Amino acid sequence: MGFIVFLLKRILGLVPTFFGITLISFFVMHLAPGEPMSLQADFNPKMTPEMRQRLRAQYGLDKPLYVQYSRWLKGLVHLDLGRSFSPDRRKVWDKIRERLPVTILINVLSMLLILAVSIPLGVRAAVRENSLFDQVTTVLVFLAYAAPAFWVALLLMLLFGIEWNLLPVSGLHSLMGYDQMGLFEKVVDWSKHLVLPVFVSAIGGLAGFSRYTRSSMLEVLRQDYITTARAKGLPERVVIYRHALRNALLPLITILGLSIPGLIGGSVIFESIFAIPGVGQLMWSAVMARDYPVLMGNLVIVSILTLLGNLLADIGYAAVDPRIRTGLQEQE
């Protein structure tokens, strides 16, 4: 019962936070220079002030900001994100929905790669502190963390796509002959196209998570209960992976939860570079066109992911740390 109350309090606390994020973002977004009709009006010599004003009225930009926000919020309550300012005037959710699976797929693969590599790497570096392995991985990790993602992407495209001609450098599948491929051939083709984007998406997380894991493990390995476990004659593998790693994962849970929206935001870089039709590329196009409804729609998704990441981190803490569960049981 205590855990259910704990969970309900966290969920109810997310609601005002979410609306606060949308309110601030909506007003800040409109402070940026330029308007959606600039692309249509600025380069049209026949555009008169009256025609520009009619365009503003068509987009609803002639109303005060608080009126625009209230209209947008009313639509959001009814699960309507509005229509895009682009010439096609499509619904925002339709544009996001058709691109969201691609971005989710790449980010899930990226997160799995990060967890599969960074945690064992960080644990091994902590166990063998100050060894040659630890020193080499530290240098490589900091180089990977400091390298700009767009530079890494361009370098990999140059090497693997142009110089060595091993991997494709754009799109999700081949343009020629894709429809005639069998299922297995299509999976292989997709895999080849996703190798570079997934690696570029994951490289920063690999560096960060491995360092966090190493630091957390070093702190845990110095605790008295680890010394006691070793004194009892427990195998070193049991001490490391059953006792130390379980407690070292606590701070990583929070970082993992907060990394989820960061991966979506990072999609803007690699999706634009690799010409992947995902949410990141859509967001970049919306920024350039001042397409406010599409920007707010993307912001809603990123905000929800951020808040869900915090919620999952709280749940993860309660699941991993017995002290939190004991506290919740005492509240009953």
Residue pairs with C-beta under 8 A, 6 or more apart in sequence:
1 332
2 327
2 328
2 329
2 330
2 331
2 332
3 318
3 325
3 328
5 328
5 331
6 314
6 318
6 328
6 331
7 315
10 311
10 314
11 311
14 307
14 310
14 311
17 307
18 303
18 304
18 307
19 73
21 299
21 303
22 73
22 76
22 296
22 299
22 300
22 303
23 69
25 296
25 299
25 303
26 65
26 68
26 69
26 72
26 296
27 65
27 69
29 292
29 295
29 296
30 65
30 68
30 292
32 290
34 290
35 56
35 61
35 290
36 59
36 61
36 85
36 289
36 290
36 291
36 292
37 52
37 55
37 56
37 59
37 61
38 290
39 289
40 47
40 55
41 47
41 51
41 52
41 55
53 62
56 62
59 85
60 68
60 71
61 68
63 71
72 82
72 293
72 296
75 81
75 82
76 300
79 93
80 91
80 93
81 91
81 92
81 93
81 96
81 293
81 296
81 297
81 300
82 91
82 92
82 293
82 296
82 297
83 89
83 90
83 91
83 92
83 293
84 90
84 91
84 92
84 95
84 286
84 291
84 293
84 294
85 289
85 290
85 291
85 292
85 293
85 294
86 289
86 291
86 294
92 293
92 294
92 296
92 297
93 297
95 282
95 294
95 297
96 279
96 282
96 294
96 297
96 298
96 301
99 277
99 278
99 279
99 281
99 282
100 278
100 279
100 301
102 172
102 276
102 277
102 278
102 279
103 264
103 267
103 271
103 278
103 279
103 280
105 194
106 194
106 197
106 198
106 201
106 267
106 270
106 276
106 278
107 201
107 260
107 263
107 264
107 267
109 194
109 198
110 198
110 201
110 202
110 205
110 263
111 202
111 205
111 259
111 260
111 263
113 198
113 199
113 202
113 206
114 202
114 205
114 206
114 209
115 209
115 256
117 206
117 210
118 205
118 206
118 207
118 208
118 209
118 210
118 213
119 209
119 210
119 213
119 245
119 252
121 137
121 206
121 210
121 213
122 209
122 210
122 211
122 212
122 213
122 214
122 216
122 217
123 213
123 214
123 217
123 240
123 241
123 245
123 248
124 133
125 133
125 134
125 137
125 138
125 210
125 214
126 213
126 214
126 215
126 217
126 218
126 221
127 217
127 221
127 240
128 134
129 218
134 214
137 210
141 206
141 207
141 210
141 211
142 207
144 203
144 204
144 206
144 207
145 204
145 207
145 208
145 211
147 203
149 200
149 203
149 204
149 266
149 269
149 270
150 269
150 273
152 200
152 203
153 196
153 200
153 269
153 270
153 273
153 274
154 273
156 196
156 199
156 200
157 169
157 196
157 273
157 274
160 166
160 167
160 169
160 196
161 167
161 168
161 169
161 196
162 169
167 192
167 193
167 195
167 196
168 174
168 192
168 193
169 196
169 274
170 274
170 275
170 276
171 193
171 274
171 275
171 276
172 190
172 193
172 194
172 276
172 277
173 186
173 189
173 190
173 193
174 189
174 193
178 186
178 189
181 189
196 274
197 270
197 271
197 274
197 276
200 269
200 270
200 273
200 274
201 263
201 266
201 267
201 270
204 266
205 259
205 263
208 255
209 252
209 255
209 256
212 251
212 252
212 255
213 248
213 252
216 248
216 249
216 250
216 251
216 252
217 244
217 245
217 248
219 248
220 226
220 244
220 245
220 247
220 248
221 244
223 247
225 243
226 239
226 243
226 244
229 238
229 239
229 243
230 236
230 239
234 243
246 320
249 320
250 317
250 320
250 321
253 313
253 316
253 317
253 320
254 313
254 317
256 309
256 313
256 316
257 309
257 310
257 311
257 312
257 313
257 316
258 306
258 309
258 310
258 313
259 309
260 305
260 306
260 308
260 309
261 302
261 303
261 305
261 306
261 309
264 279
264 280
264 301
264 302
264 305
265 280
265 302
266 280
267 278
267 279
267 280
267 281
268 280
268 281
268 283
268 284
269 280
270 276
270 280
271 277
271 278
271 279
271 280
271 281
271 284
272 280
272 281
272 284
275 281
279 298
279 301
282 294
282 298
283 294
283 295
283 298
285 291
285 294
286 294
286 295
286 298
287 295
317 324
318 324
318 325
318 328
319 325
